[in-house]
Amino acid sequence: MTNLDEMEYNGLLDFEGAELCGDFEERNPPISLPNQSSDGALLAVDIGGTLIKLVYFEGNEEVKSHGRATGGQLRFVKFQTSRLDECLEFIRSKRLLYGRGLDTGSTSMNVKIKATGGGAFKFADVFKEKFGVSLDKLDEMDTVVTGANFLLKKIPNESFTCMHGKRTPVVVNQQNLFPYLLVNIGSGVSMIKVMGNRKFERVTGTHIGGGTMFGLAKLLTGCTRYDDFLKLSQQGDNLVLDLIVKDICGELVCQKQGLSASTLASSFGKVLSSRRKLSDYKAEDLATTLLSAFTYNIAQVSFLVASLLRLKRVYFGGSYIRGHASTMDNISYAIDFWSKGQMHAIFLRHEGFLGALGALLSNLNLKNDDMIFEDSKESEFNNDSSYADDDKLTTELSEDSVFPYLLVNIGSGVSMIEVIGKGKFERIIGTHLGGGTILGLARLLTGCTSYDDFLELSQRGDNLTVDLTVGDIYGEHGYPKIGLPATTTASSFGKVTSNKLSDYRAEDFAAALLNAFTYNIGQISYFVAKLSGLKRIFFRGAYICGHAKTMDKISRALKYWSKGEVQTTFLCHEGFMGTLGAFWSYENMGIHDLAANDFIKEVLLSAPYMIGKAQVSPSMNLNMKNESSLEEEVKRLKHNNAELRAELERLKQENIELKSALSKLQINNKSL
């Protein structure tokens, strides 16, 4: 009987003839390795905060070559991390730690299982106790990239595009594979630029990921399994809760501006004008709204990062995709929309097993050593250095130096406008995760009915009771290889385990919501400014003016992402200037005309696609309107115009008063 000590664990993986088995549309189909020796035990695990992913080789009994068993399949299986015992029993029952003919009772202190993920540290003692084996802990980023490159280089039909539910295989050009952006959607989201077989870097990430969707889904819908949440999302209508452009502007204005009336303006934005409580909404509608809100956001950030890096190919992986049609459709449509068809979202059939597969490959003496990665490095976008000094951000402005700049208007949604001179501006992009999203979710989770009440609640809350940090995953030292300290938020609402609102404090929900969405707005604003070559960003809008904590959060986000390279200023009607920058009049900003017309109101746009049942055509046939509805629309527009003119007069008068006060201060300063 062979002892485990004598086992040649570091075998040779033979890729020749490797291909997918069975139905390609099946999730995580086995991979046939017809020439692989079946004598060795091949197993690797990726232990995440939610799921444990196993990749193992199962040999064919009947095939023999030169007296040795050959051929078999790589198989993929997952378990809930909370049910670790089921995973351990599977390993034992399948005898995955032992090669053919080995004594299952033999153990060795020298035997190691290749493992990755934060749980490789957390549960190492459990594997030692149960099996007498050690976990050889591998860097998570290294294994994810190794697994992705293996699949793209060695497995035909592994990658595909998905539009309108239709999957189309992608033929990978081996001579033109690199560089590409790999977006790994776990509890949070990591974005990795892969430049070659031995070269990659984590360029950035976002804490609004799968853990955010699932955490909020538990609280809002009562789901306890992510797959149940995805099923619910297939049955709902997001237009019950989402605010679309038509709701803000009306159909005539949409036609006039050439806007799609069905464009998503603010996720959860309709909650603000409704008296309905959480219990009044269908779980299906809540699930659909959550899915569209966060998949669009992930797609938007991915598009911006890929554009900054000038990459055309974006591959999406991670265990939160789950081969789910709507998830992939949302991401694909959004990438195609924002890139005007120049960029494509590509998915992998084994998207959730990249880390486990990479760990398995590291366990082997590969024939093709170009699949082995040496190291990774930190990118310029991974801005985890200390914040810049405030005085770098408070440069005095003049009328000559103010242009060009990015104007970010935070209303129910968020619009971003490049202003290049007086009266010269154009909308660049927007995001549907704005003030309406924050307050809409706050109303559902906490019962708040006003933004001031929500902010007051957030002052007393602790977001760390529901937010997952890097330290929660990797321990007190964080993830030093890529410069992420333990205190960094890895996943907003990623620590939520209960589906009962009563198990948490309303104050903590408020703090987590403010943290999540203000940092997201700051991140997207920075990427847009960088993409447009702008060094100044001005913020305005009802959800920011006068609120010191909101401005402080956005300021910190901008300092974090830009390393102090971007100047941040807040514009508020009442002349209140926040923690950074200085007040500057609308007239000198070159946007007094913009403030006087419907432009700001009309451009609260963002996501390009609606998945709700009540689809609205992008183009309207005005002849279908009757005379009475046209008259009502005209009256509404005249009324809005009158209100805006009155607001303009108020602002002009306020500006005169501020200039007078400023002159008096200057005179007093000179006299002193």
C-alpha positions as CSV (number, residue, x, y, z in Angstrom):
1,M,0.0,0.0,0.0
2,T,1.4,3.4,-1.0
3,N,1.8,6.0,1.8
4,L,0.7,9.6,1.2
5,D,4.3,10.6,2.0
6,E,5.4,8.7,-1.2
7,M,2.8,10.3,-3.3
8,E,4.0,12.5,-6.1
9,Y,1.6,15.4,-5.5
10,N,3.3,17.8,-7.9
11,G,2.3,16.0,-11.0
12,L,2.3,17.1,-14.6
13,L,-0.9,18.6,-16.0
14,D,-1.4,17.6,-19.6
15,F,-3.6,20.1,-21.5
16,E,-3.5,18.3,-24.9
17,G,-7.0,17.7,-26.2
18,A,-8.6,19.7,-23.3
19,E,-12.2,20.7,-24.1
20,L,-15.5,21.4,-22.5
21,C,-17.7,18.3,-21.8
22,G,-21.5,17.9,-22.3
23,D,-23.8,20.8,-22.7
24,F,-21.9,24.1,-23.1
25,E,-24.9,26.0,-21.7
26,E,-24.7,24.0,-18.5
27,R,-23.2,26.1,-15.6
28,N,-19.6,25.2,-14.9
29,P,-19.4,22.2,-17.3
30,P,-16.6,19.7,-16.7
31,I,-13.4,20.1,-18.6
32,S,-12.1,16.9,-20.3
33,L,-8.4,16.2,-20.0
34,P,-8.0,12.9,-22.0
35,N,-4.3,12.6,-21.5
36,Q,-4.0,13.4,-17.9
37,S,-2.7,10.8,-15.5
38,S,-5.3,9.6,-13.1
39,D,-2.9,8.4,-10.4
40,G,-2.4,11.6,-8.5
41,A,-4.8,13.6,-6.3
42,L,-5.6,17.0,-7.7
43,L,-7.6,19.4,-5.5
44,A,-7.7,23.1,-4.8
45,V,-10.1,25.3,-2.9
46,D,-11.1,29.0,-2.9
47,I,-12.7,29.9,0.4
48,G,-14.6,33.1,0.2
49,G,-16.8,35.0,2.6
50,T,-20.0,33.5,1.1
51,L,-18.9,30.5,-1.0
52,I,-16.3,27.7,-1.0
53,K,-15.3,26.7,-4.6
54,L,-13.6,23.3,-5.2
55,V,-11.8,22.3,-8.4
56,Y,-10.7,18.6,-8.5
57,F,-9.7,16.0,-11.1
58,E,-11.8,12.9,-11.4
59,G,-10.1,10.1,-13.4
60,N,-11.5,7.5,-15.8
61,E,-11.4,4.0,-14.4
62,E,-11.4,2.1,-17.6
63,V,-8.8,3.9,-19.7
64,K,-5.2,2.6,-19.4
65,S,-2.0,3.8,-21.1
66,H,1.3,2.0,-20.5
67,G,-0.2,0.4,-17.4
68,R,-1.4,3.6,-15.9
69,A,-4.8,5.1,-15.7
70,T,-5.2,8.1,-17.9
71,G,-7.9,10.6,-18.8
72,G,-10.6,12.2,-16.8
73,Q,-12.3,15.5,-16.1
74,L,-11.8,18.7,-14.1
75,R,-14.9,19.1,-12.0
76,F,-16.3,22.2,-10.3
77,V,-18.5,22.3,-7.2
78,K,-19.4,25.0,-4.6
79,F,-20.7,25.1,-1.1
80,Q,-22.0,27.8,1.3
81,T,-19.1,28.9,3.5
82,S,-21.5,28.7,6.4
83,R,-21.9,25.0,5.7
84,L,-18.2,24.1,5.8
85,D,-19.0,20.7,7.2
86,E,-20.8,19.7,3.9
87,C,-17.7,20.7,2.0
88,L,-15.4,18.6,4.2
89,E,-17.7,15.6,4.0
90,F,-17.7,15.9,0.2
91,I,-13.9,15.9,0.1
92,R,-13.9,12.8,2.4
93,S,-16.5,10.8,0.5
94,K,-14.9,11.5,-2.8
95,R,-11.5,10.6,-1.4
96,L,-10.1,13.7,-3.0
97,L,-7.0,13.8,-0.8
98,Y,-5.8,10.4,-2.0
99,G,-4.6,9.1,-5.3
100,R,-5.4,5.7,-6.7
101,G,-4.5,2.8,-4.4
102,L,-3.6,5.0,-1.5
103,D,-4.5,4.2,2.0
104,T,-7.3,6.6,3.1
105,G,-6.1,6.3,6.6
106,S,-2.6,7.5,5.9
107,T,-1.9,11.1,6.7
108,S,1.1,13.3,6.6
109,M,2.0,16.5,8.2
110,N,3.8,17.5,4.9
111,V,0.7,17.2,2.6
112,K,-0.8,20.5,1.6
113,I,-3.9,21.6,-0.2
114,K,-3.5,24.6,-2.4
115,A,-6.0,27.2,-1.2
116,T,-6.9,30.8,-1.9
117,G,-9.4,33.4,-0.6
118,G,-9.7,35.0,2.8
119,G,-11.1,31.8,4.3
120,A,-7.9,30.0,3.6
121,F,-6.5,31.8,6.6
122,K,-9.7,31.6,8.7
123,F,-10.3,27.8,8.3
124,A,-6.8,26.4,8.1
125,D,-7.1,24.9,11.6
126,V,-10.3,23.1,10.6
127,F,-8.6,21.3,7.7
128,K,-5.7,20.4,9.9
129,E,-8.0,19.0,12.6
130,K,-10.3,17.0,10.1
131,F,-7.7,15.7,7.7
132,G,-4.3,16.3,9.2
133,V,-3.4,18.4,6.1
134,S,-2.2,22.0,5.8
135,L,-3.5,24.7,3.5
136,D,-0.9,26.2,1.2
137,K,-2.3,29.8,1.1
138,L,-1.9,31.5,-2.3
139,D,-2.4,35.1,-3.2
140,E,-6.0,35.6,-4.4
141,M,-5.2,38.0,-7.2
142,D,-2.5,35.8,-8.6
143,T,-4.8,32.8,-8.7
144,V,-7.8,34.6,-10.3
145,V,-5.6,35.9,-13.1
146,T,-3.9,32.5,-13.6
147,G,-7.2,30.8,-13.8
148,A,-8.6,33.3,-16.3
149,N,-5.6,33.1,-18.6
150,F,-5.6,29.3,-18.5
151,L,-9.3,29.2,-19.6
152,L,-8.8,31.8,-22.3
153,K,-5.6,30.2,-23.7
154,K,-6.4,26.5,-23.3
155,I,-10.1,25.8,-23.3
156,P,-12.1,26.4,-26.6
157,N,-15.6,28.0,-26.3
158,E,-14.9,29.1,-22.7
159,S,-15.7,32.7,-23.3
160,F,-18.9,34.2,-24.8
161,T,-20.9,37.4,-25.1
162,C,-24.5,37.6,-24.0
163,M,-27.1,40.0,-25.4
164,H,-30.9,39.7,-25.0
165,G,-30.4,36.3,-23.5
166,K,-28.4,34.9,-26.4
167,R,-24.9,33.5,-25.8
168,T,-22.4,33.8,-28.7
169,P,-19.1,32.0,-28.3
170,V,-16.0,34.1,-28.6
171,V,-13.0,32.8,-30.5
172,V,-9.9,34.0,-28.6
173,N,-7.1,35.2,-30.8
174,Q,-4.0,33.9,-28.9
175,Q,-1.9,36.5,-30.7
176,N,-4.1,39.4,-29.5
177,L,-5.4,38.3,-26.1
178,F,-3.5,40.9,-24.1
179,P,-4.0,43.4,-22.7
180,Y,-7.6,43.0,-21.3
181,L,-9.5,44.1,-18.3
182,L,-10.6,41.4,-15.9
183,V,-13.6,42.5,-13.7
184,N,-13.9,40.0,-10.8
185,I,-17.3,40.4,-9.1
186,G,-17.2,39.0,-5.6
187,S,-18.5,40.5,-2.4
188,G,-16.7,43.6,-3.7
189,V,-15.4,44.2,-7.2
190,S,-11.7,44.1,-8.3
191,M,-10.6,45.3,-11.7
192,I,-7.3,43.9,-13.0
193,K,-5.4,44.9,-16.1
194,V,-3.9,41.7,-17.5
195,M,-1.0,42.6,-19.8
196,G,0.6,39.2,-20.5
197,N,1.4,35.8,-19.1
198,R,3.6,37.2,-16.3
199,K,2.3,40.7,-16.0
200,F,-0.8,42.1,-14.4
201,E,-1.9,44.8,-12.0
202,R,-5.0,45.6,-9.9
203,V,-6.0,49.0,-11.2
204,T,-8.9,49.7,-9.0
205,G,-12.1,48.3,-7.5
206,T,-15.5,49.2,-6.0
207,H,-17.1,48.3,-2.7
208,I,-20.5,48.2,-4.4
209,G,-20.5,44.6,-5.6
210,G,-22.3,41.2,-5.1
211,G,-22.1,41.5,-1.4
212,T,-24.0,44.8,-1.6
213,M,-26.7,43.3,-3.7
214,F,-27.1,40.3,-1.6
215,G,-26.9,42.2,1.7
216,L,-29.6,44.6,0.7
217,A,-31.6,41.8,-0.9
218,K,-31.7,40.0,2.5
219,L,-33.0,43.1,4.2
220,L,-35.5,44.2,1.6
221,T,-36.8,40.9,0.2
222,G,-36.2,38.4,3.0
223,C,-34.1,36.2,0.7
224,T,-31.5,34.0,2.4
225,R,-29.9,32.5,-0.7
226,Y,-28.4,34.5,-3.6
227,D,-29.9,32.2,-6.2
228,D,-33.4,32.8,-4.7
229,F,-32.7,36.6,-5.1
230,L,-31.8,36.1,-8.8
231,K,-35.0,34.0,-9.4
232,L,-37.1,36.8,-7.7
233,S,-35.5,39.4,-9.9
234,Q,-36.7,37.6,-13.0
235,Q,-40.3,38.1,-12.0
236,G,-40.3,41.8,-10.9
237,D,-40.9,45.3,-12.4
238,N,-38.3,47.9,-11.5
239,L,-40.5,50.7,-12.8
240,V,-42.5,50.4,-9.6
241,L,-39.6,51.9,-7.7
242,D,-37.2,53.4,-10.3
243,L,-37.5,57.0,-11.5
244,I,-37.1,57.3,-15.3
245,V,-36.5,60.4,-17.4
246,K,-40.2,60.7,-18.4
247,D,-41.2,61.0,-14.8
248,I,-39.0,64.1,-14.4
249,C,-39.2,65.9,-17.8
250,G,-42.4,64.6,-19.4
251,E,-42.6,63.1,-22.9
252,L,-42.5,66.4,-24.8
253,V,-39.2,67.5,-23.3
254,C,-37.7,64.1,-23.9
255,Q,-38.7,64.5,-27.6
256,K,-37.4,68.0,-27.8
257,Q,-34.0,67.0,-26.3
258,G,-33.7,63.7,-28.2
259,L,-33.8,61.8,-25.0
260,S,-35.1,58.3,-24.3
261,A,-38.1,58.6,-22.0
262,S,-37.4,55.2,-20.5
263,T,-33.8,56.0,-19.5
264,L,-33.2,55.3,-15.8
265,A,-32.7,58.5,-13.9
266,S,-32.7,57.4,-10.3
267,S,-32.8,53.9,-8.8
268,F,-35.4,53.7,-6.0
269,G,-36.2,57.3,-6.9
270,K,-40.0,56.8,-6.9
271,V,-39.9,55.8,-3.2
272,L,-39.5,59.5,-2.3
273,S,-42.9,60.5,-3.6
274,S,-44.7,57.5,-2.4
275,R,-46.2,56.9,1.0
276,R,-45.7,53.2,0.7
277,K,-43.7,51.3,3.3
278,L,-41.3,48.4,2.7
279,S,-44.1,45.9,3.4
280,D,-46.2,47.5,0.6
281,Y,-43.8,46.6,-2.1
282,K,-43.5,43.2,-3.8
283,A,-40.3,41.3,-3.1
284,E,-40.0,40.6,-6.9
285,D,-40.0,44.4,-7.7
286,L,-37.4,45.1,-5.0
287,A,-35.2,42.4,-6.3
288,T,-35.4,43.5,-9.9
289,T,-34.6,47.1,-8.9
290,L,-31.6,46.0,-6.8
291,L,-30.2,44.0,-9.7
292,S,-30.5,46.7,-12.3
293,A,-29.1,49.4,-9.9
294,F,-25.9,47.6,-9.1
295,T,-25.2,45.7,-12.3
296,Y,-25.4,49.0,-14.2
297,N,-23.1,50.6,-11.7
298,I,-20.5,47.8,-12.0
299,A,-20.7,48.1,-15.8
300,Q,-20.3,51.9,-15.7
301,V,-17.2,51.8,-13.5
302,S,-15.8,49.0,-15.7
303,F,-16.4,51.1,-18.8
304,L,-14.7,54.1,-17.4
305,V,-11.7,52.2,-16.2
306,A,-11.3,50.3,-19.5
307,S,-11.6,53.7,-21.3
308,L,-8.9,55.2,-19.2
309,L,-6.7,52.2,-19.9
310,R,-7.7,52.2,-23.6
311,L,-8.8,48.6,-23.5
312,K,-11.5,47.2,-25.8
313,R,-12.0,43.8,-24.2
314,V,-13.5,43.5,-20.8
315,Y,-13.9,40.0,-19.3
316,F,-16.2,39.5,-16.3
317,G,-15.7,36.8,-13.7
318,G,-16.7,36.1,-10.2
319,S,-19.2,34.0,-8.2
320,Y,-21.9,36.6,-8.2
321,I,-22.6,36.4,-12.0
322,R,-23.9,32.8,-11.7
323,G,-24.6,32.5,-15.4
324,H,-27.6,34.7,-14.8
325,A,-29.2,36.0,-18.0
326,S,-30.4,39.4,-16.7
327,T,-27.1,40.1,-14.9
328,M,-25.1,39.5,-18.1
329,D,-27.7,41.3,-20.2
330,N,-27.5,44.4,-18.0
331,I,-23.8,44.5,-18.0
332,S,-23.5,43.8,-21.8
333,Y,-26.1,46.4,-22.8
334,A,-24.6,49.1,-20.6
335,I,-21.0,48.5,-21.8
336,D,-22.3,48.6,-25.4
337,F,-24.3,51.7,-24.8
338,W,-21.6,53.8,-23.2
339,S,-18.9,52.7,-25.6
340,K,-21.1,53.2,-28.6
341,G,-20.4,49.6,-29.7
342,Q,-16.6,50.0,-29.4
343,M,-16.2,47.8,-26.3
344,H,-17.7,44.4,-25.4
345,A,-18.5,42.6,-22.2
346,I,-17.2,39.0,-22.4
347,F,-18.1,36.3,-19.9
348,L,-16.5,33.0,-18.8
349,R,-18.4,29.7,-18.3
350,H,-16.4,29.0,-15.1
351,E,-16.6,32.6,-13.9
352,G,-16.9,31.7,-10.2
353,F,-14.0,29.2,-10.2
354,L,-11.1,31.4,-11.4
355,G,-9.3,31.5,-8.1
356,A,-9.7,27.8,-7.3
357,L,-8.6,26.9,-10.8
358,G,-5.6,29.2,-10.5
359,A,-4.7,27.6,-7.2
360,L,-4.9,24.1,-8.8
361,L,-2.5,25.2,-11.6
362,S,0.0,26.5,-9.1
363,N,0.0,23.0,-7.5
364,L,1.4,21.5,-10.7
365,N,4.6,21.4,-12.8
366,L,3.0,22.8,-15.9
367,K,4.3,21.9,-19.3
368,N,3.7,25.5,-20.4
369,D,5.6,27.6,-18.0
370,D,4.1,30.7,-19.6
371,M,1.0,30.1,-17.5
372,I,2.9,30.7,-14.3
373,F,2.7,34.3,-12.9
374,E,5.7,35.8,-11.1
375,D,4.1,38.8,-9.4
376,S,1.7,41.7,-9.6
377,K,2.1,45.4,-9.1
378,E,0.1,48.3,-8.0
379,S,-1.4,50.6,-10.6
380,E,-1.7,54.4,-10.6
381,F,-5.5,53.9,-10.1
382,N,-4.9,52.0,-6.9
383,N,-4.7,55.2,-4.9
384,D,-4.3,53.9,-1.3
385,S,-1.8,56.4,-0.2
386,S,-2.5,58.9,2.6
387,Y,-4.6,61.9,1.8
388,A,-3.1,65.0,0.3
389,D,-2.8,68.2,2.3
390,D,-5.9,70.3,2.2
391,D,-4.0,73.4,1.0
392,K,-3.4,71.6,-2.3
393,L,-7.1,71.6,-2.9
394,T,-7.9,75.2,-2.0
395,T,-6.3,77.1,-4.8
396,E,-7.9,80.5,-5.3
397,L,-10.0,80.7,-8.5
398,S,-10.2,83.5,-11.0
399,E,-12.6,84.0,-13.9
400,D,-9.7,83.3,-16.3
401,S,-8.6,80.1,-14.6
402,V,-11.8,78.4,-13.8
403,F,-12.4,76.8,-17.2
404,P,-12.6,73.9,-18.1
405,Y,-14.1,72.0,-15.2
406,L,-16.5,69.2,-14.5
407,L,-19.9,70.2,-13.0
408,V,-21.5,67.3,-11.0
409,N,-25.1,67.9,-10.2
410,I,-26.4,65.6,-7.4
411,G,-30.2,65.4,-7.5
412,S,-32.3,62.2,-7.5
413,G,-29.7,61.0,-10.0
414,V,-26.4,62.5,-10.9
415,S,-25.4,64.3,-14.1
416,M,-21.9,65.3,-15.0
417,I,-21.3,68.2,-17.4
418,E,-18.1,69.5,-18.9
419,V,-18.1,73.3,-18.9
420,I,-15.4,74.8,-21.2
421,G,-16.5,78.4,-21.1
422,K,-19.3,80.8,-20.5
423,G,-22.4,79.2,-21.8
424,K,-20.4,76.4,-23.4
425,F,-21.1,73.0,-21.9
426,E,-22.2,69.5,-22.7
427,R,-23.3,66.6,-20.6
428,I,-20.7,63.8,-20.5
429,I,-22.3,61.1,-18.4
430,G,-24.4,60.5,-15.3
431,T,-25.2,57.9,-12.7
432,H,-28.5,56.6,-11.5
433,L,-27.2,56.0,-8.0
434,G,-27.8,59.5,-6.6
435,G,-29.6,61.3,-3.8
436,G,-32.9,59.6,-4.7
437,T,-31.2,56.2,-4.3
438,I,-29.8,57.1,-0.9
439,L,-33.0,58.5,0.5
440,G,-35.2,55.9,-1.2
441,L,-33.3,53.1,0.4
442,A,-33.1,55.0,3.6
443,R,-36.8,55.3,3.7
444,L,-37.3,51.6,3.1
445,L,-34.6,50.5,5.7
446,T,-35.0,53.2,8.4
447,G,-38.3,54.9,7.9
448,C,-36.7,58.3,7.3
449,T,-39.0,60.8,5.5
450,S,-36.5,63.6,4.9
451,Y,-32.9,63.9,3.9
452,D,-32.1,65.9,7.1
453,D,-33.5,63.2,9.2
454,F,-31.4,60.6,7.3
455,L,-28.2,62.7,7.8
456,E,-28.9,63.1,11.5
457,L,-29.3,59.3,11.8
458,S,-26.1,58.7,9.9
459,Q,-24.2,60.9,12.4
460,R,-25.0,58.4,15.1
461,G,-24.4,55.3,13.2
462,D,-21.5,52.9,12.6
463,N,-21.3,51.5,9.1
464,L,-18.9,48.8,10.2
465,T,-21.7,46.8,11.7
466,V,-23.0,46.0,8.2
467,D,-20.0,46.8,5.9
468,L,-17.4,44.1,5.2
469,T,-13.8,45.4,5.5
470,V,-10.6,44.1,4.0
471,G,-9.6,43.2,7.6
472,D,-12.7,41.0,8.0
473,I,-11.5,39.0,5.0
474,Y,-7.7,38.9,5.3
475,G,-7.1,39.8,9.0
476,E,-5.6,42.7,10.8
477,H,-2.8,43.3,8.3
478,G,-5.2,43.8,5.4
479,Y,-4.0,43.0,1.9
480,P,-0.6,44.6,1.8
481,K,0.5,43.2,-1.6
482,I,-1.9,45.5,-3.3
483,G,-1.8,48.2,-0.7
484,L,-5.3,47.8,0.9
485,P,-5.3,48.4,4.7
486,A,-7.5,46.4,6.9
487,T,-9.9,49.4,7.4
488,T,-10.7,49.6,3.7
489,T,-14.4,48.9,2.9
490,A,-14.4,45.7,0.7
491,S,-18.2,45.4,0.4
492,S,-20.9,47.8,1.5
493,F,-23.6,45.8,3.3
494,G,-21.4,42.7,2.8
495,K,-21.5,41.8,6.5
496,V,-25.3,41.5,6.6
497,T,-26.2,37.9,7.6
498,S,-29.7,38.3,8.9
499,N,-32.8,39.1,6.8
500,K,-34.5,40.8,9.7
501,L,-34.4,44.6,9.9
502,S,-34.9,44.5,13.6
503,D,-31.5,42.8,14.1
504,Y,-29.8,46.0,13.1
505,R,-29.9,49.7,14.1
506,A,-31.4,52.3,11.7
507,E,-28.4,54.5,12.5
508,D,-26.0,52.0,11.2
509,F,-28.0,51.5,8.0
510,A,-27.9,55.3,7.4
511,A,-24.2,55.5,8.0
512,A,-23.6,52.6,5.6
513,L,-25.8,54.1,2.9
514,L,-24.1,57.5,3.1
515,N,-20.7,55.9,3.0
516,A,-21.5,53.6,0.0
517,F,-23.1,56.1,-2.4
518,T,-21.0,59.2,-1.6
519,Y,-17.8,57.3,-2.2
520,N,-19.3,55.9,-5.4
521,I,-20.2,59.3,-6.7
522,G,-16.7,60.5,-5.8
523,Q,-15.1,57.6,-7.6
524,I,-17.1,58.0,-10.8
525,S,-16.6,61.8,-10.8
526,Y,-12.8,61.3,-10.6
527,F,-12.8,58.8,-13.4
528,V,-14.9,61.0,-15.6
529,A,-12.7,64.1,-14.9
530,K,-9.5,62.1,-15.6
531,L,-10.9,60.7,-18.8
532,S,-11.8,64.2,-19.9
533,G,-8.5,65.7,-18.7
534,L,-10.1,68.0,-16.2
535,K,-8.5,69.1,-12.9
536,R,-11.4,70.8,-11.2
537,I,-14.7,69.4,-10.1
538,F,-17.6,71.5,-8.8
539,F,-20.5,69.9,-7.0
540,R,-24.0,71.2,-6.6
541,G,-27.5,69.9,-6.1
542,A,-30.2,69.5,-3.5
543,Y,-28.6,66.4,-1.9
544,I,-25.3,68.1,-1.2
545,C,-25.8,71.8,-0.4
546,G,-25.2,72.7,3.2
547,H,-24.7,69.1,4.3
548,A,-21.2,69.1,5.8
549,K,-21.0,65.3,6.2
550,T,-22.0,64.7,2.6
551,M,-19.4,67.1,1.4
552,D,-16.8,65.7,3.7
553,K,-17.4,62.2,2.4
554,I,-17.2,63.2,-1.3
555,S,-14.1,65.3,-0.6
556,R,-12.4,62.4,1.1
557,A,-13.3,60.1,-1.8
558,L,-11.8,62.6,-4.4
559,K,-8.6,62.9,-2.3
560,Y,-8.4,59.1,-2.0
561,W,-8.8,58.5,-5.8
562,S,-6.9,61.4,-7.2
563,K,-4.1,61.7,-4.7
564,G,-4.8,65.4,-4.4
565,E,-4.6,66.0,-8.2
566,V,-8.2,67.1,-8.5
567,Q,-9.5,70.3,-7.0
568,T,-12.9,69.9,-5.3
569,T,-15.4,72.8,-4.8
570,F,-19.0,72.8,-3.7
571,L,-21.6,75.3,-5.0
572,C,-24.6,76.0,-2.9
573,H,-27.5,78.4,-3.3
574,E,-27.2,79.7,0.2
575,G,-23.5,80.5,-0.3
576,F,-22.4,77.9,2.2
577,M,-19.1,76.5,1.3
578,G,-18.2,73.1,2.8
579,T,-14.9,71.8,4.1
580,L,-12.9,72.4,1.0
581,G,-12.7,75.1,-1.8
582,A,-14.4,78.4,-2.0
583,F,-17.8,79.7,-3.2
584,W,-17.8,81.0,-6.8
585,S,-20.8,82.7,-8.4
586,Y,-22.9,81.1,-11.1
587,E,-22.2,84.1,-13.4
588,N,-18.4,83.7,-13.1
589,M,-18.8,80.0,-13.5
590,G,-20.3,80.5,-16.9
591,I,-23.5,78.6,-16.1
592,H,-25.9,81.3,-15.2
593,D,-27.9,80.5,-18.3
594,L,-27.7,76.8,-17.5
595,A,-29.2,77.5,-14.1
596,A,-32.0,79.5,-15.7
597,N,-33.3,76.9,-18.1
598,D,-34.5,73.3,-17.9
599,F,-31.1,71.8,-18.7
600,I,-30.1,70.6,-15.3
601,K,-33.5,69.1,-14.8
602,E,-33.4,67.3,-18.1
603,V,-30.0,65.7,-17.8
604,L,-30.5,63.6,-14.7
605,L,-29.7,60.6,-16.8
606,S,-27.6,57.6,-16.4
607,A,-28.2,53.9,-17.2
608,P,-29.3,53.2,-20.8
609,Y,-31.6,50.2,-20.4
610,M,-34.6,49.2,-18.5
611,I,-35.5,45.7,-17.6
612,G,-38.9,46.4,-16.1
613,K,-42.1,45.2,-17.7
614,A,-43.4,48.7,-18.7
615,Q,-40.9,49.4,-21.4
616,V,-41.1,52.8,-23.1
617,S,-39.9,53.4,-26.6
618,P,-36.9,55.8,-26.9
619,S,-38.7,57.8,-29.6
620,M,-42.2,59.1,-29.1
621,N,-44.9,59.6,-31.7
622,L,-46.3,63.0,-30.7
623,N,-49.2,62.7,-33.0
624,M,-50.7,60.1,-30.7
625,K,-51.2,62.8,-28.0
626,N,-54.5,64.4,-27.8
627,E,-54.9,68.2,-27.6
628,S,-55.7,68.3,-23.9
629,S,-52.6,66.4,-22.9
630,L,-50.5,68.8,-25.1
631,E,-52.1,71.8,-23.4
632,E,-51.3,70.3,-20.0
633,E,-47.7,69.7,-20.9
634,V,-47.3,73.3,-22.2
635,K,-48.8,74.7,-18.9
636,R,-46.5,72.5,-16.9
637,L,-43.5,73.7,-18.8
638,K,-44.5,77.4,-18.5
639,H,-45.0,76.9,-14.8
640,N,-41.5,75.3,-14.4
641,N,-40.0,78.1,-16.5
642,A,-41.5,80.7,-14.2
643,E,-40.2,79.0,-11.1
644,L,-36.7,78.8,-12.6
645,R,-36.7,82.4,-13.6
646,A,-37.7,83.4,-10.1
647,E,-34.9,81.2,-8.7
648,L,-32.5,82.9,-11.1
649,E,-33.5,86.3,-9.8
650,R,-33.1,85.2,-6.2
651,L,-29.6,83.8,-7.0
652,K,-28.6,87.1,-8.7
653,Q,-29.7,89.1,-5.7
654,E,-27.9,86.7,-3.4
655,N,-24.8,87.0,-5.5
656,I,-24.9,90.8,-5.2
657,E,-25.3,90.5,-1.5
658,L,-22.3,88.1,-1.3
659,K,-20.1,90.3,-3.3
660,S,-21.0,93.2,-1.1
661,A,-20.2,91.2,2.0
662,L,-16.9,90.0,0.5
663,S,-16.0,93.6,-0.3
664,K,-16.6,94.6,3.3
665,L,-14.5,91.8,4.6
666,Q,-11.6,92.8,2.3
667,I,-11.9,96.4,3.5
668,N,-11.8,95.2,7.1
669,N,-8.9,92.9,6.4
670,K,-6.9,95.8,4.9
671,S,-7.7,98.1,7.9
672,L,-6.4,95.4,10.2
